[in-house]
Amino acid sequence: MLLPRPHVPVNFTGTHSMNVREGPWSRGWIAAVVVVATSILVPSTSQAATPPLPMRGGVPTLAPLLEKVTPAVVNISVETIAPQRHNPLLRDPFFRRFFNLPDDAPPRRRQSAGSGVIVDAARGFVLSNHHVVARADSVTVTLKDNRRFEAEVLGSDAGTDIALLRIEADGLTALEAGDSDALEVGDFVIAIGNPFGLGQTVTSGIVSALGRSGINVEGYEDFIQTDASINPGNSGGALVNLHGELVGINTAIIGPAGGNVGIGFAVPVNIAGAVMQQLAAHGEMQRGKIGVIIQDLTPDLAEALELDTERGALVSRVQERSPAEAAGLQAGDVIVAVGGTKVESSRELRNFIGLVRVGEEIEIDVLREQSRVRLSVRVGGEASGEPLGAVDAPPALQGAMLRDLEQGDSAYGRIEGVLAAQVEPGSPAARNGIRPGDIIVAVNRRRVRNAEELESAFDQAGQVLALNIVRGNGQLFIVIR
C-alpha cells in the first residue's frame, strides 16, 4: 500500500489532558515518516484474529456488532444560502415598481444531507467529507439517539475529500480506528451512513479492490473499493471491519444514475487520520513538497537506464533552491522507497509527500547508475523551490507550475507552447480547469511558444484570459475571469 503506517489498529479517541502535539502514534511513525504535527491517534495492543459472528436463532448475525458501532455514526444536515437569480428584466427599477415587486428578493436556502463518524468522543471530533460541508453556512449533526448539535467546521481538505467537524456534547461514542493498510481484497466490511436522507442505514459487502485512483482528477487518491451499497447521503459515513473498527470514510460512488451499482469508494482511515490531525492543528492541510518533477518508471525507461527494477518514480527535473536539490537528488534518479516503504509509481510518491508535515525529515532511496543511494530530505511547503523556466502566473493560475517544454516531455519537438507540469489540487488553477499536462499555446489569441512569451502575454492581458490549450490529442479554450 501507499504509506508506511503502524501494523496495529489505531484509536482516534483522546482525552482532554492529551497534548495534541505529542502522542504514541506519532512516535510509532518516527522510524518511517512522521506525517503530521498533532497526534490524536493512539495504537492499540494487538491485531486479533477475526472473531466468529455471534449466533441468533441458529444463524449468524451482525446485530451485536452494529449495536456497538452505530452510535458513532451521525447524520449531517448542511444548509447553504444562495442569492436569487432573476431575469434581467426583473432588475429594472421601473418594472419592479410597476408590478409592485420588492427591491430585494430573499436568498434561497438549500439543504443537503450527508454522514459523519465520531472519532474522538472527548473532543467531539467528527470526520466527514469535504464535499459534504463545502460552502456550508450551517452544519447540524444528529446522533443516533436523535440529539441535535450545531457543528463547527474545524477545516477541510479538497485533495483527500476529508473534513473535520466539532460538536459540544456529552456521552458520545467514538469508533476505534483499525489499520487500513492491513486490509486485503475479499475482507468483509460494513458501510454505515444516511443514504438519500432516510436516516441511519447499514449495508455490507467485501473489499473489492485497493489503491484505486483516477476518481477525482485533482485529488490525492488511494481509495478502498467496496461493493457494500453506498448511495448519495452515505458520503462521510463509516466503512467498518468485522472487529467493529473504522477502516475508511465513504466518499464516492460510480453509477450511471447516481445510485449504487456495487462500486463504492472510501478514503483509508490511515490517510483520513493523518489529514485530521493537520486540520485539528492548523485548520488546513499543509502539503509537503520536495521540489521534483516526476514520472512513472516504465519497462522501456528501465531498460534504457539499465535498471534491475521496472517500478518507481523517475525524477525528470529537480527545482532550483528546493529541498530535493539541497539533499542531492538529481535528474535521472529513480525513487524506489521512502522511509523504508517501497514506492512503485509517481502517484504513490506524490500522495506520500503530500501527507508529510512541512519541516519533517524523511529518508529517500534512489537508484542512480545501478547503485542504491539513501538521501535525507527535509520536506518543504507549497512553494518549495523555483522551477527552471517557470512562469510567474497571475492569481487565477496560481497553483500551476508552468514551464517550457523540454526533452523528455511527450510533446517536446511536436508542439510549441508552455506546459502545466504540475497543478496543485484545489488551487485557483485547478478550479479554473487547468490540468497537469495541458500545453498553453495562445493567450487571448496571441500565440505563445515559450515561458517568456507567456509572461508577456499575461502582462498585456486584461481582466479576462482566453487560453488556447492542447490537451491530449485535442484542443480547447478555457476562459478565466
C-alpha positions in Angstrom: 0.0 0.0 0.0 0.8 3.6 -0.1 2.1 4.9 3.2 4.2 3.4 6.0 1.7 3.0 8.8 1.7 1.1 12.1 0.9 -2.6 11.6 -1.6 -2.5 14.5 -5.0 -0.8 14.8 -5.0 2.8 15.9 -7.5 4.6 18.1 -8.8 8.1 17.4 -10.1 8.5 20.9 -8.2 11.1 23.0 -8.6 12.7 26.4 -8.8 16.3 27.5 -5.4 16.2 29.1 -3.6 14.8 26.0 -1.2 17.3 24.4 -2.3 17.3 20.7 1.3 17.8 19.6 2.5 14.6 21.2 1.4 11.0 21.3 2.4 7.5 20.8 1.0 7.2 17.3 3.5 9.9 16.2 6.3 8.1 18.0 5.4 4.9 16.1 5.9 6.8 12.8 9.3 8.3 13.6 11.1 5.2 12.2 9.5 5.9 8.8 7.7 9.2 8.4 6.0 11.4 10.9 3.2 12.6 8.9 1.6 15.3 11.0 2.2 17.8 13.8 -0.7 16.7 16.0 -1.1 13.2 17.5 -4.6 12.2 18.2 -4.3 8.5 17.4 -3.1 6.0 19.9 -2.1 2.5 18.9 -3.9 -0.4 20.5 -2.1 -3.5 21.7 -2.6 -6.1 19.0 -4.3 -7.2 15.9 -6.6 -10.0 17.0 -7.9 -12.7 14.6 -11.3 -12.0 13.1 -13.9 -13.3 15.7 -16.6 -15.7 14.6 -20.0 -14.0 14.2 -22.4 -14.4 17.1 -25.5 -16.6 16.5 -29.1 -15.8 17.0 -31.7 -18.5 16.5 -29.1 -20.7 15.0 -27.9 -18.2 12.3 -25.1 -15.7 12.3 -25.9 -12.1 12.9 -24.1 -8.7 12.8 -26.6 -7.1 15.3 -24.4 -7.1 18.4 -21.5 -5.6 16.4 -23.8 -2.9 15.0 -25.2 -2.1 18.4 -21.7 -1.2 19.4 -20.6 0.9 16.4 -23.7 2.6 15.0 -24.0 5.2 17.8 -20.7 6.6 16.5 -22.1 7.3 13.0 -24.1 10.5 12.7 -26.3 12.2 10.2 -25.2 15.6 8.9 -27.6 18.3 7.6 -26.0 21.2 5.7 -27.7 24.5 4.9 -26.3 26.9 2.3 -27.7 30.3 1.3 -27.7 31.2 -2.4 -28.8 34.6 -3.8 -31.8 34.6 -6.0 -31.2 34.6 -9.8 -33.6 36.8 -11.8 -34.4 37.5 -15.3 -32.5 40.8 -16.2 -35.9 42.5 -16.8 -36.7 42.0 -13.1 -33.7 44.1 -12.2 -35.2 47.2 -13.9 -36.4 49.6 -11.1 -39.4 50.8 -13.2 -40.5 47.3 -14.0 -40.3 46.4 -10.3 -42.3 49.4 -9.2 -44.9 48.7 -11.9 -45.5 45.2 -10.7 -45.0 46.1 -7.0 -42.1 43.7 -6.6 -39.8 44.0 -3.5 -36.5 45.6 -4.1 -34.5 42.8 -2.6 -35.6 39.2 -3.1 -34.8 36.9 -0.1 -32.0 34.5 -0.7 -32.7 30.8 -1.3 -31.9 28.3 1.4 -30.8 24.9 0.3 -30.4 21.9 2.4 -28.4 18.7 1.8 -27.7 15.6 3.8 -24.6 13.5 4.5 -23.0 11.4 7.1 -20.1 11.6 9.6 -18.2 9.5 12.1 -17.4 10.4 15.7 -13.7 9.6 16.1 -12.8 11.4 19.4 -15.6 11.5 22.0 -13.6 13.7 24.4 -13.1 16.5 21.9 -16.3 15.9 19.9 -14.4 15.4 16.7 -16.5 14.1 13.7 -14.9 13.1 10.4 -16.9 13.6 7.2 -16.2 14.6 3.5 -15.1 17.9 2.3 -17.8 17.9 -0.4 -20.5 17.4 2.2 -19.7 20.6 4.1 -18.1 22.7 1.4 -19.7 26.2 1.2 -21.9 25.4 4.2 -23.5 28.3 6.1 -24.5 26.0 8.9 -24.0 22.3 9.8 -26.2 20.3 12.1 -25.2 16.9 13.5 -27.9 14.4 14.6 -26.9 11.5 16.7 -28.5 8.1 16.7 -30.4 9.0 19.9 -31.9 12.0 18.0 -29.9 14.6 19.9 -29.0 17.5 17.5 -26.0 19.8 17.7 -24.7 22.7 15.7 -21.2 21.7 14.4 -18.1 23.8 13.9 -16.1 23.1 10.7 -12.5 23.0 12.0 -11.2 22.5 8.5 -11.5 20.5 5.3 -9.2 19.3 2.5 -10.4 19.1 -1.0 -7.5 16.9 -2.1 -8.4 14.0 0.1 -12.1 15.0 0.5 -11.8 14.9 4.2 -13.4 17.4 6.6 -13.2 17.7 10.4 -16.1 18.9 12.5 -16.5 19.5 16.2 -19.6 19.3 18.4 -20.0 20.2 22.1 -21.8 17.2 23.6 -21.6 14.7 26.4 -22.0 10.9 26.3 -20.6 10.5 22.8 -19.5 7.1 21.4 -16.4 7.1 19.2 -15.2 4.5 16.7 -11.9 2.9 17.2 -9.7 3.1 14.1 -8.3 0.0 12.5 -5.3 -0.3 10.2 -6.5 0.2 6.6 -3.1 -0.9 5.3 -3.9 -4.4 6.7 -6.9 -4.7 4.5 -6.9 -7.3 1.8 -9.3 -7.8 -1.2 -12.0 -10.1 0.0 -12.2 -8.8 3.6 -15.8 -8.3 4.8 -16.8 -4.7 5.5 -19.9 -2.8 6.6 -20.9 0.7 5.3 -23.0 2.9 7.7 -24.5 6.2 6.7 -27.5 8.3 5.8 -28.4 7.5 2.2 -30.9 9.8 0.5 -31.5 11.4 3.9 -33.5 8.4 5.0 -31.7 8.0 8.3 -29.0 5.6 9.5 -28.7 2.7 7.2 -26.4 -0.3 7.2 -25.1 -2.3 4.2 -22.5 -5.0 3.9 -20.1 -6.3 1.3 -16.4 -7.0 0.8 -13.3 -5.1 -0.2 -13.4 -5.2 -4.0 -10.0 -3.5 -4.7 -7.3 -1.4 -3.0 -5.3 1.6 -4.1 -7.9 2.9 -6.6 -7.2 6.3 -8.2 -8.4 8.4 -11.1 -11.8 9.1 -9.4 -11.0 12.8 -8.7 -8.5 14.2 -11.2 -7.4 16.8 -8.6 -7.2 14.5 -5.6 -4.7 12.6 -3.6 -6.2 9.2 -4.0 -5.7 5.7 -2.6 -9.3 4.5 -2.4 -10.7 1.4 -0.9 -13.2 0.0 -3.4 -16.2 -1.9 -1.9 -19.4 -3.5 -3.2 -21.2 -2.6 0.1 -24.1 -0.4 -1.2 -23.1 3.3 -1.0 -25.6 5.9 -2.2 -25.9 9.7 -2.1 -26.0 10.7 1.5 -23.6 8.0 2.6 -20.7 10.4 2.0 -18.7 10.9 5.1 -20.1 7.7 6.7 -18.2 4.8 8.2 -16.6 1.7 6.5 -16.2 -0.8 9.3 -14.5 -4.2 9.5 -15.8 -7.1 11.5 -13.8 -6.1 14.5 -16.0 -3.0 14.7 -13.1 -0.8 13.7 -13.2 2.1 11.3 -11.2 1.4 8.2 -12.5 4.0 5.8 -14.6 7.1 5.2 -17.1 6.5 2.5 -16.7 9.2 -0.2 -17.8 8.4 -3.7 -19.8 6.1 -6.0 -19.8 5.2 -9.6 -23.3 4.9 -11.0 -24.9 5.9 -14.3 -28.0 7.2 -12.5 -26.3 8.5 -9.4 -27.1 5.4 -7.3 -25.3 2.2 -6.2 -24.2 -0.3 -8.8 -21.8 -2.2 -6.5 -18.9 0.2 -6.9 -18.2 2.5 -4.0 -15.1 4.1 -2.6 -13.8 5.0 0.8 -10.7 7.1 1.9 -8.5 4.7 4.0 -8.6 5.6 7.7 -4.8 5.9 7.8 -4.9 8.7 5.3 -8.0 10.3 6.9 -6.3 10.2 10.3 -3.2 12.0 9.0 -5.3 14.7 7.4 -7.5 15.0 10.5 -4.5 15.8 12.7 -3.3 18.6 10.4 -6.9 20.0 10.3 -7.1 19.9 14.1 -3.7 21.6 14.4 -3.8 24.2 11.6 -7.4 24.3 10.2 -6.0 23.3 6.8 -3.8 20.7 5.1 -0.2 21.9 4.8 1.0 19.7 1.9 4.7 18.7 1.8 6.8 19.4 -1.3 10.4 18.5 -2.1 10.7 20.2 -5.5 10.9 17.5 -8.1 9.1 16.7 -11.3 8.5 13.0 -11.6 7.0 10.4 -13.9 6.4 6.7 -13.8 9.3 4.4 -14.5 8.3 2.2 -17.5 9.8 -1.0 -18.7 11.3 0.8 -21.7 12.8 3.5 -19.5 14.2 0.9 -17.1 15.8 -0.9 -20.0 17.3 2.3 -21.3 18.7 3.2 -17.9 19.9 -0.4 -17.4 18.0 -0.8 -14.1 17.0 -4.0 -12.5 13.6 -2.7 -11.5 10.6 -1.6 -13.5 8.7 0.2 -10.8 9.5 3.6 -9.2 9.2 7.3 -9.7 11.7 8.7 -12.2 13.0 12.3 -11.4 12.9 14.2 -14.6 13.7 17.6 -13.1 15.0 19.0 -9.8 13.9 22.5 -9.0 16.4 25.1 -8.0 16.7 26.1 -4.3 14.4 23.2 -3.4 14.7 20.6 -0.6 15.4 17.9 -3.2 18.4 19.9 -4.6 19.7 20.5 -1.1 19.5 16.8 -0.4 21.4 15.9 -3.6 18.6 14.4 -5.7 19.4 14.5 -9.4 17.5 14.3 -12.7 17.6 10.6 -13.8 17.4 9.3 -10.2 14.6 6.7 -9.7 12.9 7.0 -6.3 12.1 3.4 -5.1 11.4 3.9 -1.4 10.5 6.5 1.2 11.0 5.8 4.8 11.8 2.2 4.0 8.5 1.7 2.2 8.5 0.7 -1.4 7.4 3.3 -4.0 6.1 1.9 -7.2 4.7 4.9 -9.1 4.8 8.7 -9.3 1.3 8.8 -7.9 2.3 6.9 -4.8 5.3 9.3 -4.2 3.1 12.3 -4.7 0.5 11.1 -2.3 3.1 10.2 0.3 5.0 13.5 0.2 1.7 15.4 0.2 0.7 14.0 3.6 4.1 14.6 5.2 4.3 17.5 7.7 6.3 20.5 6.4 9.7 20.6 8.0 9.8 16.8 8.6 12.9 14.9 7.5 12.4 11.7 5.5 14.8 9.1 4.1 14.5 8.5 0.3 16.1 5.6 -1.5 17.1 6.2 -5.1 18.6 4.1 -7.9 21.5 6.1 -9.5 23.7 4.5 -12.1 22.9 0.9 -10.9 23.7 1.9 -7.3 21.2 2.4 -4.5 21.7 5.7 -2.6 19.9 6.8 0.5 19.3 10.6 0.9 17.8 12.6 3.7 15.3 15.3 2.6 13.7 17.9 4.7 10.2 18.4 3.4 9.2 21.9 2.4 5.9 23.7 1.9 3.8 24.6 -1.1 6.3 26.9 -2.7 9.4 24.7 -2.2 11.9 25.5 -5.0 11.7 27.7 -8.1 11.4 25.6 -11.2 13.7 26.4 -14.1 12.0 28.3 -16.9 8.9 28.7 -14.7 6.3 31.4 -15.4 5.1 34.0 -12.8 1.5 33.1 -13.2 -1.4 35.5 -12.5 -3.6 34.9 -9.4 -6.2 32.9 -11.4 -3.5 30.4 -12.4 -1.7 30.1 -9.0 -1.0 26.5 -8.1 0.1 25.6 -11.7 3.7 25.1 -12.4 4.0 26.5 -16.0 7.3 25.9 -17.7 9.0 25.5 -21.1 8.7 22.1 -22.8 11.9 20.2 -22.6 13.4 17.0 -23.9 11.7 14.1 -22.2 8.2 15.7 -22.4 5.9 13.8 -24.7 5.1 16.9 -26.7 8.7 18.1 -27.0 9.5 18.8 -30.6 5.9 18.4 -31.8 4.2 21.4 -30.1 5.4 24.9 -29.2 3.9 26.1 -26.0 4.1 26.2 -22.2 3.5 23.1 -20.2 1.4 22.9 -17.0 3.9 20.4 -15.4 2.0 20.3 -12.1 -1.3 21.6 -10.8 -1.9 21.7 -7.1 -5.3 20.1 -6.2 -7.8 22.7 -5.0 -5.7 25.7 -6.3 -7.1 28.6 -8.3 -5.6 27.0 -11.5 -7.3 23.6 -10.8 -10.6 25.3 -10.0 -10.3 27.2 -13.3 -9.9 24.0 -15.3 -6.2 23.7 -15.8 -4.9 20.1 -15.7 -1.4 18.6 -15.4 -0.1 18.0 -18.9 -2.0 20.9 -20.5 0.0 23.0 -23.0 -0.9 26.6 -23.4 -0.3 27.7 -27.0 -2.2 31.1 -27.0 -3.5 33.7 -24.7 -6.3 36.0 -25.9 -5.5 34.7 -29.5 -1.9 35.7 -29.1 0.5 32.9 -29.9 2.9 31.9 -27.2 5.8 29.5 -27.8 7.7 29.6 -24.5 7.6 30.9 -20.9 8.9 34.3 -21.8 6.2 34.9 -24.4 3.6 33.6 -22.0 4.6 36.0 -19.3 4.5 38.9 -21.8 1.0 37.8 -22.8 -0.2 37.7 -19.2 1.2 41.2 -18.6 -0.7 42.6 -21.6 -4.0 40.7 -21.0 -6.9 42.4 -19.3 -9.3 41.0 -16.8 -10.3 38.1 -19.0 -7.9 35.3 -20.1 -8.9 33.1 -23.0 -6.4 30.3 -23.0 -6.0 28.1 -26.0 -4.9 24.7 -24.6 -3.7 21.5 -26.2 -4.9 18.6 -24.0 -4.0 15.1 -25.2 -5.0 14.9 -28.9 -7.4 17.7 -28.8 -7.6 21.5 -28.2 -9.9 23.6 -26.1 -10.5 27.1 -24.9 -10.6 28.0 -21.2 -11.9 31.4 -20.3 -10.9 32.8 -16.9 -12.2 36.0 -15.4 
